[in-house]
Every structure is written in structure tokens, then in C-alpha cells.
Amino acid sequence: MRGVKNMASILVKANLKGVAALAVVWLLSASIGPVLAEDAAKESQSKQSQPKEAGPKPADANPWAVNCSSGSTANELQCQVSQNLTEAKTGQRVLTVTVRRDNANGSFAMLLALPHGLFLPSGVSYQVDSGKKVTVAIQTSDQNGAYAAVPVAPELAKAMKSGTTLNIGMESVTRKPVTIPVSLKGFGAAVAKLESIK
């Protein structure tokens, strides 16, 4: 259990670094946005008579990203796979699912970064497709949301690699059940890449 708490602490710290990086990107984009908007409006007017090309659909891309950072030693990489779900209209983060491998023993842990406004005593549940639903405690919270860490047993890892949807369930403060579906498309390939990194 101590290993899971340490893993949760490491994952929370890694997630906070990602949030800070996103804030910097957002500030930069906000400052150059008006200039780009003017250019885009001019470009849009000149291209209205041209046929539109069909680009790659975002749904075709793998929603699971593999990220690495340097570990405690110069030769060590700390790598993880994650998927960040945001609200379509506002772009606000709703849920982040991160799976990280412990380099010492090769085991995996999953961190669920949850939104604000939850009834914390209800915990959070996860379920792959129509498999067994498991409820775990929400362990901590901060200004960015609430967090739960889950050891990923080999059976869960296998189910996630072959499944299509990871359903994350929670209750709002008003005790209304909320389920957020997380696509497992590309999860197996992302974990395979994670396992290949030494």
C-alpha cells in the first residue's frame, strides 16, 4: 500500500508539472491570439472560393499520449501514458487518466485526476466495458481537482488493452451519479511503447 501512496504522490507531482506547462501555453496563445485571428480572417476570405480538403479526423488519432521525463538518476526515465478529457465548449479539464510503470518492479499504477465538485466519500469507480465495477477511495485533492490511485493488476491491464471503454464513475456534490467514458482505443499500443522504453 505504501508503494501505491508513493506512486500517487509521484503521479500527482508529474501531473501538476503538466498543468503548469499547459498554463504557459495558454498564456502564450492568449497573447498572440488576436494577431492570429486577423490573419485567419484574411486567409479565410481568400480561400472561400477554394474547395476544402479533408484532413485527418481527430478521432483517428490515438488519444493516449506517452510522455517521459528524467528520473532521480541521469540515466533513468520516468514514463507514463495518459489521456486528458476536456469539456468541448470551455476546454476545461474534466478527467485525466494516467498509467505509469514503477521502474523498480515493473508494476503499473493508474492515477485518476478528477474534477472539482464531487461527493468525496462516495469514491470513484472504474469499469472496463461491461466488466466488474470497482470502487476506490479518493485519496487527496488540491486546487486542480481530486485524485485516486489504483494499482493495475495484470487482469486489469489485459482488460484495458483488449477493451473499448474505461468507464469512470463518481457522484457530484448533489449526489448525482456521473459516468465519464474514456476511450481505450490505442491503449495497448501506448502501453507496449511504454514497456519498450528502458
C-alpha atoms as a printed R data frame, in Angstrom:
    type eleno elety resid chain resno       x      y       z
1   ATOM     1    CA   MET     A     1   0.000  0.000   0.000
2   ATOM     2    CA   ARG     A     2   2.923  2.313   0.735
3   ATOM     3    CA   GLY     A     3   4.124  1.863  -2.870
4   ATOM     4    CA   VAL     A     4   0.728  2.959  -4.194
5   ATOM     5    CA   LYS     A     5   0.802  6.096  -1.989
6   ATOM     6    CA   ASN     A     6   4.324  6.909  -3.218
7   ATOM     7    CA   MET     A     7   3.227  6.284  -6.821
8   ATOM     8    CA   ALA     A     8   0.184  8.519  -6.280
9   ATOM     9    CA   SER     A     9   2.421 11.277  -4.911
10  ATOM    10    CA   ILE     A    10   4.800 10.972  -7.885
11  ATOM    11    CA   LEU     A    11   1.905 10.958 -10.363
12  ATOM    12    CA   VAL     A    12   0.281 13.999  -8.739
13  ATOM    13    CA   LYS     A    13   3.591 15.917  -8.901
14  ATOM    14    CA   ALA     A    14   4.104 14.891 -12.561
15  ATOM    15    CA   ASN     A    15   0.529 15.893 -13.390
16  ATOM    16    CA   LEU     A    16   0.991 19.319 -11.746
17  ATOM    17    CA   LYS     A    17   4.053 19.973 -13.941
18  ATOM    18    CA   GLY     A    18   1.895 19.214 -16.978
19  ATOM    19    CA   VAL     A    19  -0.790 21.610 -15.741
20  ATOM    20    CA   ALA     A    20   1.818 24.366 -15.320
21  ATOM    21    CA   ALA     A    21   3.095 23.765 -18.859
22  ATOM    22    CA   LEU     A    22  -0.456 23.971 -20.204
23  ATOM    23    CA   ALA     A    23  -0.947 27.270 -18.379
24  ATOM    24    CA   VAL     A    24   2.159 28.717 -20.066
25  ATOM    25    CA   VAL     A    25   0.926 27.551 -23.479
26  ATOM    26    CA   TRP     A    26  -2.491 29.050 -22.775
27  ATOM    27    CA   LEU     A    27  -0.990 32.405 -21.775
28  ATOM    28    CA   LEU     A    28   1.156 32.492 -24.909
29  ATOM    29    CA   SER     A    29  -1.770 31.588 -27.139
30  ATOM    30    CA   ALA     A    30  -3.954 34.228 -25.468
31  ATOM    31    CA   SER     A    31  -1.387 36.934 -26.130
32  ATOM    32    CA   ILE     A    32  -0.893 36.101 -29.823
33  ATOM    33    CA   GLY     A    33  -4.481 35.036 -30.461
34  ATOM    34    CA   PRO     A    34  -5.756 38.425 -31.748
35  ATOM    35    CA   VAL     A    35  -2.915 38.643 -34.292
36  ATOM    36    CA   LEU     A    36  -3.568 35.111 -35.499
37  ATOM    37    CA   ALA     A    37  -7.310 35.773 -35.644
38  ATOM    38    CA   GLU     A    38  -6.764 38.701 -38.036
39  ATOM    39    CA   ASP     A    39  -4.528 36.565 -40.250
40  ATOM    40    CA   ALA     A    40  -7.020 33.701 -40.149
41  ATOM    41    CA   ALA     A    41  -9.891 36.019 -41.158
42  ATOM    42    CA   LYS     A    42  -7.946 37.314 -44.172
43  ATOM    43    CA   GLU     A    43  -6.930 33.765 -45.131
44  ATOM    44    CA   SER     A    44 -10.490 32.525 -44.745
45  ATOM    45    CA   GLN     A    45 -11.832 35.238 -47.085
46  ATOM    46    CA   SER     A    46  -9.329 34.347 -49.803
47  ATOM    47    CA   LYS     A    47  -9.997 30.595 -49.525
48  ATOM    48    CA   GLN     A    48 -13.802 30.690 -49.538
49  ATOM    49    CA   SER     A    49 -13.889 30.031 -53.272
50  ATOM    50    CA   GLN     A    50 -11.477 27.080 -52.993
51  ATOM    51    CA   PRO     A    51 -12.741 23.556 -52.182
52  ATOM    52    CA   LYS     A    52 -11.961 22.349 -48.667
53  ATOM    53    CA   GLU     A    53  -9.559 19.442 -48.244
54  ATOM    54    CA   ALA     A    54 -10.467 16.628 -45.911
55  ATOM    55    CA   GLY     A    55  -7.775 16.401 -43.244
56  ATOM    56    CA   PRO     A    56  -7.221 13.564 -40.768
57  ATOM    57    CA   LYS     A    57 -10.045 13.243 -38.278
58  ATOM    58    CA   PRO     A    58  -9.083 13.772 -34.631
59  ATOM    59    CA   ALA     A    59 -10.965 10.573 -33.731
60  ATOM    60    CA   ASP     A    60  -8.466  8.624 -35.859
61  ATOM    61    CA   ALA     A    61  -5.571  9.715 -33.669
62  ATOM    62    CA   ASN     A    62  -4.511  7.728 -30.627
63  ATOM    63    CA   PRO     A    63  -5.961  9.543 -27.587
64  ATOM    64    CA   TRP     A    64  -3.263  8.022 -25.340
65  ATOM    65    CA   ALA     A    65  -0.036 10.025 -25.168
66  ATOM    66    CA   VAL     A    66   3.289  8.606 -23.985
67  ATOM    67    CA   ASN     A    67   5.345 11.141 -22.001
68  ATOM    68    CA   CYS     A    68   8.757 10.745 -20.375
69  ATOM    69    CA   SER     A    69  10.832 12.899 -18.059
70  ATOM    70    CA   SER     A    70  14.180 12.393 -16.365
71  ATOM    71    CA   GLY     A    71  14.086 10.401 -13.165
72  ATOM    72    CA   SER     A    72  16.124 10.593  -9.991
73  ATOM    73    CA   THR     A    73  19.289  9.436 -11.772
74  ATOM    74    CA   ALA     A    74  20.751 10.794 -15.009
75  ATOM    75    CA   ASN     A    75  20.097  7.544 -16.892
76  ATOM    76    CA   GLU     A    76  16.565  6.941 -15.604
77  ATOM    77    CA   LEU     A    77  13.411  7.894 -17.489
78  ATOM    78    CA   GLN     A    78  10.030  8.164 -15.776
79  ATOM    79    CA   CYS     A    79   7.449  7.397 -18.464
80  ATOM    80    CA   GLN     A    80   3.661  7.293 -18.445
81  ATOM    81    CA   VAL     A    81   0.694  7.048 -20.777
82  ATOM    82    CA   SER     A    82  -2.187  9.429 -20.277
83  ATOM    83    CA   GLN     A    83  -5.428 10.651 -21.757
84  ATOM    84    CA   ASN     A    84  -6.822 14.061 -20.933
85  ATOM    85    CA   LEU     A    85 -10.549 14.672 -21.407
86  ATOM    86    CA   THR     A    86 -11.746 18.256 -21.648
87  ATOM    87    CA   GLU     A    87 -15.122 19.977 -21.841
88  ATOM    88    CA   ALA     A    88 -15.804 20.741 -25.524
89  ATOM    89    CA   LYS     A    89 -17.083 24.305 -25.088
90  ATOM    90    CA   THR     A    90 -14.654 25.630 -22.479
91  ATOM    91    CA   GLY     A    91 -11.618 23.376 -22.901
92  ATOM    92    CA   GLN     A    92 -11.592 22.846 -19.116
93  ATOM    93    CA   ARG     A    93 -10.088 19.549 -17.946
94  ATOM    94    CA   VAL     A    94 -12.728 17.113 -16.777
95  ATOM    95    CA   LEU     A    95 -10.667 13.971 -16.252
96  ATOM    96    CA   THR     A    96  -7.115 12.776 -16.777
97  ATOM    97    CA   VAL     A    97  -6.253  9.075 -16.675
98  ATOM    98    CA   THR     A    98  -2.536  8.332 -16.279
99  ATOM    99    CA   VAL     A    99  -0.889  4.913 -16.183
100 ATOM   100    CA   ARG     A   100   2.703  4.765 -15.006
101 ATOM   101    CA   ARG     A   101   5.177  1.919 -14.619
102 ATOM   102    CA   ASP     A   102   7.280  1.544 -11.491
103 ATOM   103    CA   ASN     A   103  10.791  1.031 -12.865
104 ATOM   104    CA   ALA     A   104  11.868 -0.847  -9.732
105 ATOM   105    CA   ASN     A   105   9.429 -3.762 -10.068
106 ATOM   106    CA   GLY     A   106   7.692 -3.270 -13.437
107 ATOM   107    CA   SER     A   107   4.221 -2.936 -11.906
108 ATOM   108    CA   PHE     A   108   1.725 -0.353 -13.134
109 ATOM   109    CA   ALA     A   109  -0.420  2.178 -11.281
110 ATOM   110    CA   MET     A   110  -3.271  4.307 -12.585
111 ATOM   111    CA   LEU     A   111  -3.917  7.846 -11.362
112 ATOM   112    CA   LEU     A   112  -7.331  9.388 -11.899
113 ATOM   113    CA   ALA     A   113  -7.242 13.194 -11.820
114 ATOM   114    CA   LEU     A   114 -10.875 14.102 -11.177
115 ATOM   115    CA   PRO     A   115 -12.758 17.409 -11.372
116 ATOM   116    CA   HIS     A   116 -13.925 19.603  -8.502
117 ATOM   117    CA   GLY     A   117 -17.477 19.354  -7.195
118 ATOM   118    CA   LEU     A   118 -17.514 15.687  -6.181
119 ATOM   119    CA   PHE     A   119 -19.030 13.987  -3.164
120 ATOM   120    CA   LEU     A   120 -15.698 12.632  -1.922
121 ATOM   121    CA   PRO     A   121 -16.986  9.913   0.482
122 ATOM   122    CA   SER     A   122 -18.533  8.053  -2.488
123 ATOM   123    CA   GLY     A   123 -15.096  7.499  -4.007
124 ATOM   124    CA   VAL     A   124 -14.602  6.812  -7.701
125 ATOM   125    CA   SER     A   125 -15.297  3.665  -9.685
126 ATOM   126    CA   TYR     A   126 -13.747  2.199 -12.799
127 ATOM   127    CA   GLN     A   127 -15.113 -0.469 -15.112
128 ATOM   128    CA   VAL     A   128 -13.807 -1.785 -18.434
129 ATOM   129    CA   ASP     A   129 -16.739 -2.189 -20.845
130 ATOM   130    CA   SER     A   130 -19.378 -4.268 -19.010
131 ATOM   131    CA   GLY     A   131 -16.862 -5.944 -16.694
132 ATOM   132    CA   LYS     A   132 -16.654 -5.779 -12.915
133 ATOM   133    CA   LYS     A   133 -17.103 -2.295 -11.427
134 ATOM   134    CA   VAL     A   134 -14.551 -1.478  -8.734
135 ATOM   135    CA   THR     A   135 -14.876  1.491  -6.345
136 ATOM   136    CA   VAL     A   136 -11.804  3.034  -4.714
137 ATOM   137    CA   ALA     A   137 -11.275  5.928  -2.316
138 ATOM   138    CA   ILE     A   138 -10.469  9.422  -3.496
139 ATOM   139    CA   GLN     A   139  -7.173  9.926  -1.708
140 ATOM   140    CA   THR     A   140  -6.361 13.615  -1.959
141 ATOM   141    CA   SER     A   141  -7.390 16.898  -3.530
142 ATOM   142    CA   ASP     A   142  -5.876 20.272  -4.332
143 ATOM   143    CA   GLN     A   143  -6.651 23.402  -6.340
144 ATOM   144    CA   ASN     A   144  -6.631 21.338  -9.576
145 ATOM   145    CA   GLY     A   145  -9.094 18.633  -8.514
146 ATOM   146    CA   ALA     A   146  -9.242 15.333  -6.652
147 ATOM   147    CA   TYR     A   147  -7.056 12.236  -7.116
148 ATOM   148    CA   ALA     A   148  -7.296  8.486  -6.748
149 ATOM   149    CA   ALA     A   149  -4.504  5.984  -7.377
150 ATOM   150    CA   VAL     A   150  -5.147  2.372  -8.332
151 ATOM   151    CA   PRO     A   151  -2.627 -0.459  -8.678
152 ATOM   152    CA   VAL     A   152  -3.082 -2.004 -12.113
153 ATOM   153    CA   ALA     A   153  -3.238 -5.774 -11.652
154 ATOM   154    CA   PRO     A   154  -2.342 -7.912 -14.700
155 ATOM   155    CA   GLU     A   155  -6.065 -8.752 -15.178
156 ATOM   156    CA   LEU     A   156  -6.985 -5.054 -15.315
157 ATOM   157    CA   ALA     A   157  -4.132 -4.289 -17.704
158 ATOM   158    CA   LYS     A   158  -5.251 -7.130 -20.001
159 ATOM   159    CA   ALA     A   159  -8.877 -5.925 -19.904
160 ATOM   160    CA   MET     A   160  -7.829 -2.352 -20.691
161 ATOM   161    CA   LYS     A   161  -5.644 -3.482 -23.623
162 ATOM   162    CA   SER     A   162  -8.459 -5.506 -25.179
163 ATOM   163    CA   GLY     A   163 -11.400 -3.315 -24.101
164 ATOM   164    CA   THR     A   164 -13.039 -0.373 -25.841
165 ATOM   165    CA   THR     A   165 -14.154  1.887 -22.957
166 ATOM   166    CA   LEU     A   166 -12.990  2.566 -19.421
167 ATOM   167    CA   ASN     A   167 -15.989  3.958 -17.525
168 ATOM   168    CA   ILE     A   168 -15.068  6.272 -14.647
169 ATOM   169    CA   GLY     A   169 -17.951  6.809 -12.204
170 ATOM   170    CA   MET     A   170 -18.349  9.348  -9.417
171 ATOM   171    CA   GLU     A   171 -21.027 11.374  -7.637
172 ATOM   172    CA   SER     A   172 -21.441 15.128  -7.800
173 ATOM   173    CA   VAL     A   173 -21.800 17.133  -4.575
174 ATOM   174    CA   THR     A   174 -25.566 16.876  -5.072
175 ATOM   175    CA   ARG     A   175 -25.167 13.055  -5.104
176 ATOM   176    CA   LYS     A   176 -25.985 12.800  -8.822
177 ATOM   177    CA   PRO     A   177 -24.142  9.856 -10.442
178 ATOM   178    CA   VAL     A   178 -21.761 10.850 -13.240
179 ATOM   179    CA   THR     A   179 -20.039  8.399 -15.577
180 ATOM   180    CA   ILE     A   180 -17.287  9.535 -17.933
181 ATOM   181    CA   PRO     A   181 -16.381  7.121 -20.735
182 ATOM   182    CA   VAL     A   182 -12.679  7.010 -21.605
183 ATOM   183    CA   SER     A   183 -11.697  5.507 -24.948
184 ATOM   184    CA   LEU     A   184  -9.281  2.600 -24.716
185 ATOM   185    CA   LYS     A   185  -8.503  2.822 -28.437
186 ATOM   186    CA   GLY     A   186  -4.726  2.765 -28.772
187 ATOM   187    CA   PHE     A   187  -4.144  1.977 -25.087
188 ATOM   188    CA   GLY     A   188  -2.465 -1.369 -25.863
189 ATOM   189    CA   ALA     A   189  -0.072  0.238 -28.362
190 ATOM   190    CA   ALA     A   190   0.746  3.060 -25.925
191 ATOM   191    CA   VAL     A   191   1.496  0.608 -23.098
192 ATOM   192    CA   ALA     A   192   3.616 -1.518 -25.457
193 ATOM   193    CA   LYS     A   193   5.647  1.602 -26.269
194 ATOM   194    CA   LEU     A   194   5.899  2.394 -22.556
195 ATOM   195    CA   GLU     A   195   7.144 -1.123 -21.820
196 ATOM   196    CA   SER     A   196   9.770 -0.876 -24.575
197 ATOM   197    CA   ILE     A   197  11.335  2.236 -23.020
198 ATOM   198    CA   LYS     A   198  14.146  1.346 -20.661
